[in-house]
Amino acid sequence: MVGTAVFKLFDLEVARTGLHSEEAKKFDFEPVEVTIKSGSRAHAHPGSSAIYVQMVGDHKSGRLLGVQMVGKEGTAHRINAAAVALHCHMTVEQFSQVDLAYAPPFGPVWDPMLTAANQLLKKMSV
């Protein structure tokens, strides 16, 4: 169980799964985190809004440890991919290669989850 949760606060969707950095430290991980801003839809598609994704991985093992997201649309359903990845003990690199659905009304070409994973992978390799 990874503690996946979503809720709505006025017009914002908030989602989380797994550990954030401070929790990861308590369990003796070496957390590395990134926060990215992306769009909820393809940039030219009307109605797109910002999605913020914070992703945490373990520097020692490369494992994905947690994801936290907030935005006006698209966070509640996206968090499920990260929850499955955590359940399967995927690394950040493995998660960065998953095949997520694409259509302009539902997301940009590079899904915000994959953008965050690729940025985290770069930061972890330093």
MOPAC internal coordinates of N, CA, C and O (Angstrom, degrees):
PM7 1SCF
backbone

  N    0.0000 0     0.00 0     0.00 0    0    0    0
  C    1.4464 1     0.00 0     0.00 0    1    0    0
  C    1.5281 1   108.74 1     0.00 0    2    1    0
  O    1.2310 1   120.69 1   -49.16 1    3    2    1
  N    1.3378 1   116.29 1   130.84 1    3    2    1
  C    1.4655 1   119.69 1  -174.85 1    5    3    2
  C    1.5174 1   113.01 1  -114.88 1    6    5    3
  O    1.2310 1   119.77 1  -174.59 1    7    6    5
  N    1.3196 1   118.05 1     5.41 1    7    6    5
  C    1.4624 1   121.00 1   174.41 1    9    7    6
  C    1.5172 1   114.15 1    72.20 1   10    9    7
  O    1.2310 1   120.29 1  -136.24 1   11   10    9
  N    1.3134 1   117.06 1    43.76 1   11   10    9
  C    1.4521 1   120.81 1   179.85 1   13   11   10
  C    1.5233 1   109.96 1   -74.76 1   14   13   11
  O    1.2310 1   120.85 1   -45.80 1   15   14   13
  N    1.3388 1   115.98 1   134.20 1   15   14   13
  C    1.4622 1   120.15 1  -179.90 1   17   15   14
  C    1.5193 1   110.07 1  -150.76 1   18   17   15
  O    1.2310 1   121.14 1   -31.74 1   19   18   17
  N    1.3216 1   115.42 1   148.26 1   19   18   17
  C    1.4623 1   121.89 1   172.83 1   21   19   18
  C    1.5245 1   108.00 1  -135.90 1   22   21   19
  O    1.2310 1   121.06 1   -30.57 1   23   22   21
  N    1.3264 1   115.58 1   149.43 1   23   22   21
  C    1.4563 1   120.20 1   172.33 1   25   23   22
  C    1.5204 1   108.64 1  -155.40 1   26   25   23
  O    1.2310 1   121.24 1   -14.88 1   27   26   25
  N    1.2980 1   115.23 1   165.12 1   27   26   25
  C    1.4556 1   121.13 1  -179.83 1   29   27   26
  C    1.5194 1   107.94 1  -115.58 1   30   29   27
  O    1.2310 1   120.63 1   -47.82 1   31   30   29
  N    1.3224 1   116.39 1   132.18 1   31   30   29
  C    1.4541 1   123.31 1   177.79 1   33   31   30
  C    1.5220 1   107.07 1  -123.37 1   34   33   31
  O    1.2310 1   120.52 1   -77.60 1   35   34   33
  N    1.3103 1   116.61 1   102.40 1   35   34   33
  C    1.4577 1   123.42 1  -172.04 1   37   35   34
  C    1.5281 1   108.49 1    56.62 1   38   37   35
  O    1.2310 1   119.30 1    66.33 1   39   38   37
  N    1.3385 1   118.93 1  -113.67 1   39   38   37
  C    1.4727 1   119.15 1  -178.89 1   41   39   38
  C    1.5264 1   112.86 1  -101.67 1   42   41   39
  O    1.2310 1   119.94 1  -167.94 1   43   42   41
  N    1.3162 1   117.72 1    12.06 1   43   42   41
  C    1.4673 1   121.03 1  -179.21 1   45   43   42
  C    1.5239 1   111.61 1  -106.14 1   46   45   43
  O    1.2310 1   121.21 1   -42.74 1   47   46   45
  N    1.3331 1   115.28 1   137.26 1   47   46   45
  C    1.4584 1   121.89 1   170.57 1   49   47   46
  C    1.5219 1   107.00 1   -95.73 1   50   49   47
  O    1.2310 1   120.16 1   -48.21 1   51   50   49
  N    1.3075 1   117.29 1   131.79 1   51   50   49
  C    1.4584 1   122.75 1   179.26 1   53   51   50
  C    1.5246 1   107.56 1  -122.42 1   54   53   51
  O    1.2310 1   120.52 1   -46.99 1   55   54   53
  N    1.3250 1   116.61 1   133.01 1   55   54   53
  C    1.4639 1   120.71 1  -177.32 1   57   55   54
  C    1.5225 1   110.15 1  -139.89 1   58   57   55
  O    1.2310 1   121.36 1   -30.43 1   59   58   57
  N    1.3241 1   115.01 1   149.57 1   59   58   57
  C    1.4678 1   119.88 1   177.87 1   61   59   58
  C    1.5096 1   109.55 1  -152.59 1   62   61   59
  O    1.2310 1   121.48 1   -26.96 1   63   62   61
  N    1.3280 1   114.77 1   153.04 1   63   62   61
  C    1.4524 1   121.67 1   171.48 1   65   63   62
  C    1.5199 1   107.98 1  -155.04 1   66   65   63
  O    1.2310 1   120.28 1   -33.93 1   67   66   65
  N    1.3115 1   117.07 1   146.07 1   67   66   65
  C    1.4620 1   120.69 1   177.78 1   69   67   66
  C    1.5163 1   113.00 1    74.95 1   70   69   67
  O    1.2310 1   121.40 1    29.71 1   71   70   69
  N    1.3257 1   114.93 1  -150.29 1   71   70   69
  C    1.4620 1   122.39 1  -173.37 1   73   71   70
  C    1.5251 1   111.69 1  -103.83 1   74   73   71
  O    1.2310 1   120.73 1   -32.63 1   75   74   73
  N    1.3391 1   116.20 1   147.37 1   75   74   73
  C    1.4530 1   119.85 1   165.80 1   77   75   74
  C    1.5314 1   106.98 1   -95.64 1   78   77   75
  O    1.2310 1   119.69 1    -5.99 1   79   78   77
  N    1.3004 1   118.20 1   174.01 1   79   78   77
  C    1.4736 1   121.97 1  -171.56 1   81   79   78
  C    1.5223 1   114.16 1   -55.73 1   82   81   79
  O    1.2310 1   120.35 1   134.98 1   83   82   81
  N    1.3147 1   116.93 1   -45.02 1   83   82   81
  C    1.4654 1   119.56 1  -177.58 1   85   83   82
  C    1.5296 1   111.12 1   -65.35 1   86   85   83
  O    1.2310 1   120.17 1   140.48 1   87   86   85
  N    1.3217 1   117.29 1   -39.52 1   87   86   85
  C    1.4678 1   120.12 1   176.66 1   89   87   86
  C    1.5215 1   110.41 1   -64.90 1   90   89   87
  O    1.2310 1   120.56 1   138.99 1   91   90   89
  N    1.3286 1   116.54 1   -41.01 1   91   90   89
  C    1.4684 1   121.13 1  -179.19 1   93   91   90
  C    1.5293 1   111.09 1   -60.92 1   94   93   91
  O    1.2310 1   120.08 1   140.50 1   95   94   93
  N    1.3204 1   117.45 1   -39.50 1   95   94   93
  C    1.4738 1   121.29 1   178.50 1   97   95   94
  C    1.5248 1   110.67 1   -62.06 1   98   97   95
  O    1.2310 1   120.31 1   141.65 1   99   98   97
  N    1.3233 1   117.01 1   -38.35 1   99   98   97
  C    1.4672 1   121.29 1  -179.76 1  101   99   98
  C    1.5219 1   112.05 1   -63.78 1  102  101   99
  O    1.2310 1   120.42 1   154.42 1  103  102  101
  N    1.3443 1   116.80 1   -25.58 1  103  102  101
  C    1.4589 1   121.66 1   179.49 1  105  103  102
  C    1.5290 1   112.21 1  -100.13 1  106  105  103
  O    1.2310 1   120.70 1  -160.87 1  107  106  105
  N    1.3371 1   116.26 1    19.13 1  107  106  105
  C    1.4691 1   124.06 1   175.45 1  109  107  106
  C    1.5285 1   114.91 1    65.87 1  110  109  107
  O    1.2310 1   120.39 1  -154.45 1  111  110  109
  N    1.3288 1   116.85 1    25.55 1  111  110  109
  C    1.4553 1   119.78 1   170.01 1  113  111  110
  C    1.5206 1   108.35 1   -84.60 1  114  113  111
  O    1.2310 1   120.53 1   -16.11 1  115  114  113
  N    1.3215 1   116.59 1   163.89 1  115  114  113
  C    1.4661 1   122.65 1   171.96 1  117  115  114
  C    1.5209 1   107.18 1  -108.08 1  118  117  115
  O    1.2310 1   120.25 1   -96.15 1  119  118  117
  N    1.3614 1   117.12 1    83.85 1  119  118  117
  C    1.4596 1   119.54 1  -172.20 1  121  119  118
  C    1.5284 1   113.68 1   -70.89 1  122  121  119
  O    1.2310 1   122.05 1   -39.93 1  123  122  121
  N    1.3157 1   113.67 1   140.07 1  123  122  121
  C    1.4558 1   123.31 1   171.14 1  125  123  122
  C    1.5233 1   104.09 1  -124.67 1  126  125  123
  O    1.2310 1   120.01 1   -43.72 1  127  126  125
  N    1.3299 1   117.58 1   136.28 1  127  126  125
  C    1.4517 1   119.25 1  -177.82 1  129  127  126
  C    1.5181 1   111.69 1  -136.11 1  130  129  127
  O    1.2310 1   121.45 1   -25.57 1  131  130  129
  N    1.3146 1   114.83 1   154.43 1  131  130  129
  C    1.4614 1   122.35 1   171.97 1  133  131  130
  C    1.5225 1   108.01 1  -134.20 1  134  133  131
  O    1.2310 1   121.53 1   -26.04 1  135  134  133
  N    1.3071 1   114.68 1   153.96 1  135  134  133
  C    1.4517 1   121.54 1   171.94 1  137  135  134
  C    1.5221 1   107.01 1  -127.32 1  138  137  135
  O    1.2310 1   120.63 1   -52.73 1  139  138  137
  N    1.3167 1   116.40 1   127.27 1  139  138  137
  C    1.4581 1   120.71 1   179.80 1  141  139  138
  C    1.5271 1   109.45 1  -123.56 1  142  141  139
  O    1.2310 1   121.70 1   -23.80 1  143  142  141
  N    1.3114 1   114.36 1   156.20 1  143  142  141
  C    1.4677 1   121.84 1   173.24 1  145  143  142
  C    1.5187 1   106.52 1  -115.60 1  146  145  143
  O    1.2310 1   120.64 1   -48.29 1  147  146  145
  N    1.3200 1   116.37 1   131.71 1  147  146  145
  C    1.4552 1   121.50 1  -179.61 1  149  147  146
  C    1.5220 1   108.33 1  -140.77 1  150  149  147
  O    1.2310 1   120.82 1    -0.28 1  151  150  149
  N    1.3263 1   116.03 1   179.72 1  151  150  149
  C    1.4518 1   120.73 1   177.40 1  153  151  150
  C    1.5120 1   111.04 1   -99.24 1  154  153  151
  O    1.2310 1   121.08 1   -25.37 1  155  154  153
  N    1.3178 1   115.55 1   154.63 1  155  154  153
  C    1.4600 1   120.26 1   178.66 1  157  155  154
  C    1.5254 1   112.06 1   -80.79 1  158  157  155
  O    1.2310 1   120.52 1   161.03 1  159  158  157
  N    1.3176 1   116.61 1   -18.97 1  159  158  157
  C    1.4652 1   123.02 1   179.76 1  161  159  158
  C    1.5262 1   108.17 1  -138.61 1  162  161  159
  O    1.2310 1   120.52 1    -5.43 1  163  162  161
  N    1.3214 1   116.62 1   174.57 1  163  162  161
  C    1.4652 1   120.38 1   174.68 1  165  163  162
  C    1.5300 1   108.26 1   -57.14 1  166  165  163
  O    1.2310 1   120.59 1   -36.57 1  167  166  165
  N    1.3471 1   116.48 1   143.43 1  167  166  165
  C    1.4640 1   120.42 1  -171.41 1  169  167  166
  C    1.5262 1   113.75 1   -57.52 1  170  169  167
  O    1.2310 1   119.62 1   148.56 1  171  170  169
  N    1.3149 1   118.33 1   -31.44 1  171  170  169
  C    1.4653 1   120.95 1  -179.03 1  173  171  170
  C    1.5256 1   112.49 1   -88.99 1  174  173  171
  O    1.2310 1   120.16 1   175.08 1  175  174  173
  N    1.3310 1   117.30 1    -4.92 1  175  174  173
  C    1.4556 1   120.34 1  -177.62 1  177  175  174
  C    1.5293 1   109.54 1   -84.20 1  178  177  175
  O    1.2310 1   120.15 1   -49.15 1  179  178  177
  N    1.3414 1   117.33 1   130.85 1  179  178  177
  C    1.4706 1   119.47 1  -178.59 1  181  179  178
  C    1.5272 1   112.60 1   -62.11 1  182  181  179
  O    1.2310 1   121.24 1   -35.10 1  183  182  181
  N    1.3249 1   115.23 1   144.90 1  183  182  181
  C    1.4563 1   120.80 1   175.71 1  185  183  182
  C    1.5168 1   115.23 1    91.30 1  186  185  183
  O    1.2310 1   119.92 1  -177.92 1  187  186  185
  N    1.3188 1   117.76 1     2.08 1  187  186  185
  C    1.4617 1   119.96 1   179.55 1  189  187  186
  C    1.5233 1   110.39 1   -65.01 1  190  189  187
  O    1.2310 1   120.90 1   -36.75 1  191  190  189
  N    1.3139 1   115.89 1   143.25 1  191  190  189
  C    1.4632 1   121.47 1   176.39 1  193  191  190
  C    1.5222 1   108.51 1  -136.78 1  194  193  191
  O    1.2310 1   120.84 1   -12.09 1  195  194  193
  N    1.3086 1   116.00 1   167.91 1  195  194  193
  C    1.4651 1   121.37 1  -176.10 1  197  195  194
  C    1.5273 1   111.88 1   -74.13 1  198  197  195
  O    1.2310 1   121.55 1   -38.44 1  199  198  197
  N    1.3310 1   114.64 1   141.56 1  199  198  197
  C    1.4616 1   122.86 1   169.71 1  201  199  198
  C    1.5276 1   106.37 1  -123.31 1  202  201  199
  O    1.2310 1   120.64 1   -48.17 1  203  202  201
  N    1.3153 1   116.39 1   131.83 1  203  202  201
  C    1.4607 1   121.99 1   176.09 1  205  203  202
  C    1.5224 1   107.66 1  -108.50 1  206  205  203
  O    1.2310 1   120.97 1   -49.87 1  207  206  205
  N    1.3182 1   115.76 1   130.13 1  207  206  205
  C    1.4608 1   121.46 1  -179.74 1  209  207  206
  C    1.5212 1   108.54 1  -123.74 1  210  209  207
  O    1.2310 1   120.50 1   -53.80 1  211  210  209
  N    1.3090 1   116.65 1   126.20 1  211  210  209
  C    1.4615 1   121.83 1   171.40 1  213  211  210
  C    1.5218 1   105.80 1  -110.91 1  214  213  211
  O    1.2310 1   120.99 1   -54.05 1  215  214  213
  N    1.3354 1   115.71 1   125.95 1  215  214  213
  C    1.4579 1   120.89 1  -177.37 1  217  215  214
  C    1.5252 1   108.57 1  -125.57 1  218  217  215
  O    1.2310 1   121.19 1   -41.19 1  219  218  217
  N    1.3346 1   115.34 1   138.81 1  219  218  217
  C    1.4614 1   121.96 1  -176.54 1  221  219  218
  C    1.5256 1   109.30 1  -123.36 1  222  221  219
  O    1.2310 1   121.10 1   -46.40 1  223  222  221
  N    1.3333 1   115.49 1   133.60 1  223  222  221
  C    1.4542 1   121.75 1   175.35 1  225  223  222
  C    1.5160 1   110.34 1  -130.79 1  226  225  223
  O    1.2310 1   120.82 1   -12.93 1  227  226  225
  N    1.3195 1   116.03 1   167.07 1  227  226  225
  C    1.4630 1   122.06 1   179.04 1  229  227  226
  C    1.5189 1   109.46 1   -98.85 1  230  229  227
  O    1.2310 1   120.63 1   -57.76 1  231  230  229
  N    1.3226 1   116.41 1   122.24 1  231  230  229
  C    1.4549 1   121.29 1  -177.88 1  233  231  230
  C    1.5233 1   112.54 1   -62.51 1  234  233  231
  O    1.2310 1   120.03 1   142.74 1  235  234  233
  N    1.3380 1   117.54 1   -37.26 1  235  234  233
  C    1.4681 1   121.51 1  -177.62 1  237  235  234
  C    1.5233 1   112.52 1   -68.66 1  238  237  235
  O    1.2310 1   120.28 1   128.81 1  239  238  237
  N    1.3181 1   117.07 1   -51.19 1  239  238  237
  C    1.4670 1   120.98 1  -172.81 1  241  239  238
  C    1.5215 1   114.12 1   -97.83 1  242  241  239
  O    1.2310 1   120.50 1   161.69 1  243  242  241
  N    1.3234 1   116.65 1   -18.31 1  243  242  241
  C    1.4578 1   120.22 1  -175.95 1  245  243  242
  C    1.5188 1   113.48 1    83.65 1  246  245  243
  O    1.2310 1   120.11 1   178.33 1  247  246  245
  N    1.3348 1   117.39 1    -1.67 1  247  246  245
  C    1.4695 1   121.27 1  -176.78 1  249  247  246
  C    1.5194 1   112.74 1   -68.01 1  250  249  247
  O    1.2310 1   121.73 1   -35.68 1  251  250  249
  N    1.3118 1   114.29 1   144.32 1  251  250  249
  C    1.4538 1   121.08 1   169.07 1  253  251  250
  C    1.5270 1   106.99 1   -71.91 1  254  253  251
  O    1.2310 1   120.37 1   -46.92 1  255  254  253
  N    1.3385 1   116.89 1   133.08 1  255  254  253
  C    1.4657 1   120.31 1  -177.33 1  257  255  254
  C    1.5228 1   113.53 1  -112.53 1  258  257  255
  O    1.2310 1   119.93 1   148.76 1  259  258  257
  N    1.3370 1   117.74 1   -31.24 1  259  258  257
  C    1.4564 1   118.39 1  -178.12 1  261  259  258
  C    1.5104 1   112.89 1  -176.71 1  262  261  259
  O    1.2310 1   121.50 1   -18.16 1  263  262  261
  N    1.3235 1   114.74 1   161.84 1  263  262  261
  C    1.4617 1   122.46 1   178.19 1  265  263  262
  C    1.5244 1   108.38 1  -142.38 1  266  265  263
  O    1.2310 1   121.27 1   -42.21 1  267  266  265
  N    1.3280 1   115.17 1   137.79 1  267  266  265
  C    1.4485 1   121.95 1   173.11 1  269  267  266
  C    1.5327 1   106.71 1  -128.97 1  270  269  267
  O    1.2310 1   120.42 1   -42.03 1  271  270  269
  N    1.3443 1   116.81 1   137.97 1  271  270  269
  C    1.4647 1   120.97 1  -176.10 1  273  271  270
  C    1.5196 1   110.70 1  -139.13 1  274  273  271
  O    1.2310 1   121.21 1   -28.73 1  275  274  273
  N    1.3410 1   115.28 1   151.27 1  275  274  273
  C    1.4568 1   121.08 1   172.64 1  277  275  274
  C    1.5252 1   108.49 1  -147.78 1  278  277  275
  O    1.2310 1   120.86 1   -38.60 1  279  278  277
  N    1.3259 1   115.96 1   141.40 1  279  278  277
  C    1.4582 1   121.98 1   177.70 1  281  279  278
  C    1.5127 1   109.90 1   179.89 1  282  281  279
  O    1.2310 1   121.19 1    -8.58 1  283  282  281
  N    1.3302 1   115.33 1   171.42 1  283  282  281
  C    1.4670 1   119.74 1  -179.20 1  285  283  282
  C    1.5176 1   112.50 1   -78.88 1  286  285  283
  O    1.2310 1   119.81 1   157.01 1  287  286  285
  N    1.3365 1   117.97 1   -22.99 1  287  286  285
  C    1.4646 1   121.25 1   177.02 1  289  287  286
  C    1.5196 1   109.45 1  -155.55 1  290  289  287
  O    1.2310 1   121.00 1   -29.85 1  291  290  289
  N    1.3042 1   115.70 1   150.15 1  291  290  289
  C    1.4495 1   120.61 1   171.28 1  293  291  290
  C    1.5118 1   117.23 1    91.87 1  294  293  291
  O    1.2310 1   119.52 1   176.04 1  295  294  293
  N    1.3198 1   118.53 1    -3.96 1  295  294  293
  C    1.4674 1   117.71 1  -179.75 1  297  295  294
  C    1.5302 1   111.97 1   -84.63 1  298  297  295
  O    1.2310 1   120.59 1   142.54 1  299  298  297
  N    1.3182 1   116.48 1   -37.46 1  299  298  297
  C    1.4660 1   120.00 1  -174.82 1  301  299  298
  C    1.5232 1   112.13 1   -59.73 1  302  301  299
  O    1.2310 1   119.71 1   139.20 1  303  302  301
  N    1.3163 1   118.16 1   -40.80 1  303  302  301
  C    1.4666 1   118.42 1  -179.47 1  305  303  302
  C    1.5277 1   112.49 1   -84.95 1  306  305  303
  O    1.2310 1   119.33 1   154.49 1  307  306  305
  N    1.3173 1   118.89 1   -25.51 1  307  306  305
  C    1.4676 1   120.52 1  -178.81 1  309  307  306
  C    1.5316 1   112.89 1   -70.33 1  310  309  307
  O    1.2310 1   120.16 1   149.03 1  311  310  309
  N    1.3134 1   117.30 1   -30.97 1  311  310  309
  C    1.4665 1   120.22 1  -175.66 1  313  311  310
  C    1.5279 1   112.04 1   -63.12 1  314  313  311
  O    1.2310 1   120.32 1   156.29 1  315  314  313
  N    1.3206 1   117.00 1   -23.71 1  315  314  313
  C    1.4686 1   119.96 1  -178.63 1  317  315  314
  C    1.5246 1   112.55 1   -63.20 1  318  317  315
  O    1.2310 1   119.89 1   144.88 1  319  318  317
  N    1.3201 1   117.81 1   -35.12 1  319  318  317
  C    1.4695 1   120.37 1   178.06 1  321  319  318
  C    1.5269 1   110.40 1   -62.16 1  322  321  319
  O    1.2310 1   120.57 1   137.30 1  323  322  321
  N    1.3263 1   116.52 1   -42.70 1  323  322  321
  C    1.4674 1   120.11 1   178.85 1  325  323  322
  C    1.5274 1   111.02 1   -67.56 1  326  325  323
  O    1.2310 1   120.00 1   143.35 1  327  326  325
  N    1.3278 1   117.60 1   -36.65 1  327  326  325
  C    1.4690 1   120.70 1   178.43 1  329  327  326
  C    1.5242 1   111.03 1   -62.43 1  330  329  327
  O    1.2310 1   120.20 1   137.99 1  331  330  329
  N    1.3192 1   117.23 1   -42.01 1  331  330  329
  C    1.4669 1   120.85 1   177.44 1  333  331  330
  C    1.5303 1   110.00 1   -65.26 1  334  333  331
  O    1.2310 1   120.39 1   137.83 1  335  334  333
  N    1.3247 1   116.85 1   -42.17 1  335  334  333
  C    1.4729 1   120.92 1   178.82 1  337  335  334
  C    1.5236 1   110.96 1   -60.17 1  338  337  335
  O    1.2310 1   120.32 1   138.42 1  339  338  337
  N    1.3245 1   117.00 1   -41.58 1  339  338  337
  C    1.4637 1   120.50 1   178.12 1  341  339  338
  C    1.5246 1   110.97 1   -66.63 1  342  341  339
  O    1.2310 1   120.57 1   137.81 1  343  342  341
  N    1.3043 1   116.51 1   -42.19 1  343  342  341
  C    1.4656 1   121.08 1   178.37 1  345  343  342
  C    1.5338 1   111.23 1   -59.14 1  346  345  343
  O    1.2310 1   120.75 1   145.34 1  347  346  345
  N    1.3175 1   116.18 1   -34.66 1  347  346  345
  C    1.4734 1   121.66 1  -178.57 1  349  347  346
  C    1.5305 1   112.71 1   -91.88 1  350  349  347
  O    1.2310 1   120.13 1  -174.02 1  351  350  349
  N    1.3336 1   117.35 1     5.98 1  351  350  349
  C    1.4704 1   122.85 1   178.11 1  353  351  350
  C    1.5357 1   111.69 1    58.02 1  354  353  351
  O    1.2310 1   120.27 1  -140.87 1  355  354  353
  N    1.3179 1   117.08 1    39.13 1  355  354  353
  C    1.4648 1   120.52 1  -179.73 1  357  355  354
  C    1.5144 1   111.23 1   -71.13 1  358  357  355
  O    1.2310 1   121.55 1   -28.89 1  359  358  357
  N    1.3199 1   114.64 1   151.11 1  359  358  357
  C    1.4556 1   120.12 1   171.32 1  361  359  358
  C    1.5288 1   108.14 1   -82.27 1  362  361  359
  O    1.2310 1   121.09 1   -13.71 1  363  362  361
  N    1.3230 1   115.52 1   166.29 1  363  362  361
  C    1.4623 1   120.19 1   175.89 1  365  363  362
  C    1.5253 1   109.18 1   -61.86 1  366  365  363
  O    1.2310 1   120.45 1   140.62 1  367  366  365
  N    1.3198 1   116.75 1   -39.38 1  367  366  365
  C    1.4648 1   120.15 1   179.02 1  369  367  366
  C    1.5273 1   111.47 1   -62.72 1  370  369  367
  O    1.2310 1   120.23 1   135.67 1  371  370  369
  N    1.3117 1   117.17 1   -44.33 1  371  370  369
  C    1.4715 1   119.84 1   177.68 1  373  371  370
  C    1.5237 1   110.71 1   -61.98 1  374  373  371
  O    1.2310 1   120.34 1   136.10 1  375  374  373
  N    1.3187 1   116.95 1   -43.90 1  375  374  373
  C    1.4588 1   120.12 1  -179.80 1  377  375  374
  C    1.5210 1   111.54 1   -64.51 1  378  377  375
  O    1.2310 1   120.19 1   145.85 1  379  378  377
  N    1.3255 1   117.24 1   -34.15 1  379  378  377
  C    1.4684 1   120.37 1  -179.43 1  381  379  378
  C    1.5242 1   112.54 1   -65.16 1  382  381  379
  O    1.2310 1   120.25 1   166.04 1  383  382  381
  N    1.3296 1   117.13 1   -13.96 1  383  382  381
  C    1.4654 1   121.98 1  -177.54 1  385  383  382
  C    1.5289 1   113.89 1  -105.30 1  386  385  383
  O    1.2310 1   119.61 1  -176.07 1  387  386  385
  N    1.3388 1   118.35 1     3.93 1  387  386  385
  C    1.4568 1   119.21 1  -178.59 1  389  387  386
  C    1.5233 1   110.96 1   -69.48 1  390  389  387
  O    1.2310 1   121.13 1   -26.14 1  391  390  389
  N    1.3060 1   115.45 1   153.86 1  391  390  389
  C    1.4553 1   122.76 1  -179.03 1  393  391  390
  C    1.5230 1   108.68 1   -96.56 1  394  393  391
  O    1.2310 1   120.53 1   -72.69 1  395  394  393
  N    1.3321 1   116.60 1   107.31 1  395  394  393
  C    1.4569 1   121.60 1   179.08 1  397  395  394
  C    1.5243 1   109.40 1  -107.22 1  398  397  395
  O    1.2310 1   120.59 1   -33.67 1  399  398  397
  N    1.3133 1   116.49 1   146.33 1  399  398  397
  C    1.4664 1   121.57 1  -177.41 1  401  399  398
  C    1.5291 1   111.10 1   -62.43 1  402  401  399
  O    1.2310 1   121.36 1   -32.78 1  403  402  401
  N    1.3529 1   115.00 1   147.22 1  403  402  401
  C    1.4584 1   121.03 1   177.60 1  405  403  402
  C    1.5235 1   110.73 1  -133.38 1  406  405  403
  O    1.2310 1   120.96 1   -47.79 1  407  406  405
  N    1.2970 1   115.76 1   132.21 1  407  406  405
  C    1.4629 1   124.50 1   167.44 1  409  407  406
  C    1.5321 1   105.78 1  -158.74 1  410  409  407
  O    1.2310 1   119.60 1   -44.25 1  411  410  409
  N    1.3361 1   118.37 1   135.75 1  411  410  409
  C    1.4717 1   121.23 1  -174.61 1  413  411  410
  C    1.5341 1   116.06 1   -49.77 1  414  413  411
  O    1.2310 1   118.58 1   142.81 1  415  414  413
  N    1.3553 1   120.32 1   -37.19 1  415  414  413
  C    1.4655 1   117.81 1   179.93 1  417  415  414
  C    1.5280 1   114.11 1   -69.94 1  418  417  415
  O    1.2310 1   120.46 1   167.11 1  419  418  417
  N    1.3519 1   116.73 1   -12.89 1  419  418  417
  C    1.4627 1   119.99 1  -174.18 1  421  419  418
  C    1.5138 1   114.81 1  -116.02 1  422  421  419
  O    1.2310 1   119.46 1   168.49 1  423  422  421
  N    1.3183 1   118.64 1   -11.51 1  423  422  421
  C    1.4506 1   119.33 1   179.91 1  425  423  422
  C    1.5075 1   112.91 1   176.16 1  426  425  423
  O    1.2310 1   120.74 1   -18.33 1  427  426  425
  N    1.3218 1   116.19 1   161.67 1  427  426  425
  C    1.4604 1   120.62 1   175.30 1  429  427  426
  C    1.5336 1   110.61 1   -72.47 1  430  429  427
  O    1.2310 1   120.63 1   -10.89 1  431  430  429
  N    1.3233 1   116.40 1   169.11 1  431  430  429
  C    1.4670 1   120.84 1   179.29 1  433  431  430
  C    1.5229 1   110.07 1   -53.75 1  434  433  431
  O    1.2310 1   120.24 1   132.48 1  435  434  433
  N    1.3256 1   117.14 1   -47.52 1  435  434  433
  C    1.4611 1   121.86 1   175.03 1  437  435  434
  C    1.5153 1   107.18 1   -96.04 1  438  437  435
  O    1.2310 1   120.56 1   -71.16 1  439  438  437
  N    1.3282 1   116.53 1   108.84 1  439  438  437
  C    1.4492 1   121.04 1   179.41 1  441  439  438
  C    1.5354 1   109.76 1   -56.61 1  442  441  439
  O    1.2310 1   119.83 1   -38.26 1  443  442  441
  N    1.3387 1   117.94 1   141.74 1  443  442  441
  C    1.4663 1   120.25 1   179.38 1  445  443  442
  C    1.5288 1   113.37 1   -53.44 1  446  445  443
  O    1.2310 1   119.90 1   147.06 1  447  446  445
  N    1.3320 1   117.80 1   -32.94 1  447  446  445
  C    1.4642 1   120.24 1   178.70 1  449  447  446
  C    1.5285 1   110.82 1   -65.49 1  450  449  447
  O    1.2310 1   120.56 1   138.92 1  451  450  449
  N    1.3252 1   116.54 1   -41.08 1  451  450  449
  C    1.4666 1   120.25 1  -179.55 1  453  451  450
  C    1.5209 1   111.19 1   -72.47 1  454  453  451
  O    1.2310 1   120.55 1   143.67 1  455  454  453
  N    1.3272 1   116.56 1   -36.33 1  455  454  453
  C    1.4632 1   119.94 1   175.78 1  457  455  454
  C    1.5254 1   110.07 1   -60.52 1  458  457  455
  O    1.2310 1   120.75 1   133.65 1  459  458  457
  N    1.3293 1   116.17 1   -46.35 1  459  458  457
  C    1.4689 1   120.15 1   179.04 1  461  459  458
  C    1.5273 1   110.85 1   -62.52 1  462  461  459
  O    1.2310 1   120.03 1   136.45 1  463  462  461
  N    1.3310 1   117.55 1   -43.55 1  463  462  461
  C    1.4654 1   120.95 1  -179.62 1  465  463  462
  C    1.5255 1   111.11 1   -62.20 1  466  465  463
  O    1.2310 1   119.89 1   137.92 1  467  466  465
  N    1.3154 1   117.81 1   -42.08 1  467  466  465
  C    1.4646 1   120.51 1   179.56 1  469  467  466
  C    1.5236 1   111.53 1   -67.76 1  470  469  467
  O    1.2310 1   119.93 1   142.23 1  471  470  469
  N    1.3225 1   117.74 1   -37.77 1  471  470  469
  C    1.4606 1   120.27 1   176.82 1  473  471  470
  C    1.5309 1   110.83 1   -67.93 1  474  473  471
  O    1.2310 1   120.48 1   140.54 1  475  474  473
  N    1.3230 1   116.68 1   -39.46 1  475  474  473
  C    1.4667 1   120.50 1   178.00 1  477  475  474
  C    1.5316 1   110.49 1   -65.91 1  478  477  475
  O    1.2310 1   120.35 1   139.34 1  479  478  477
  N    1.3035 1   116.94 1   -40.66 1  479  478  477
  C    1.4682 1   121.49 1   178.26 1  481  479  478
  C    1.5255 1   110.38 1   -58.62 1  482  481  479
  O    1.2310 1   120.24 1   135.96 1  483  482  481
  N    1.3265 1   117.15 1   -44.04 1  483  482  481
  C    1.4783 1   121.18 1   177.06 1  485  483  482
  C    1.5283 1   110.79 1   -60.45 1  486  485  483
  O    1.2310 1   120.75 1   134.00 1  487  486  485
  N    1.3139 1   116.17 1   -46.00 1  487  486  485
  C    1.4671 1   120.54 1  -177.91 1  489  487  486
  C    1.5267 1   111.51 1   -66.42 1  490  489  487
  O    1.2310 1   120.15 1   144.66 1  491  490  489
  N    1.3204 1   117.32 1   -35.34 1  491  490  489
  C    1.4654 1   120.75 1  -179.70 1  493  491  490
  C    1.5181 1   112.58 1   -71.65 1  494  493  491
  O    1.2310 1   119.92 1   155.09 1  495  494  493
  N    1.3152 1   117.76 1   -24.91 1  495  494  493
  C    1.4631 1   120.61 1  -177.45 1  497  495  494
  C    1.5186 1   113.05 1   -84.68 1  498  497  495
  O    1.2310 1   120.42 1   177.55 1  499  498  497
  N    1.3226 1   116.80 1    -2.45 1  499  498  497
  C    1.4668 1   120.36 1   179.78 1  501  499  498
  C    1.5022 1   110.39 1   -83.76 1  502  501  499
  O    1.2310 1   120.10 1   180.00 1  503  502  501

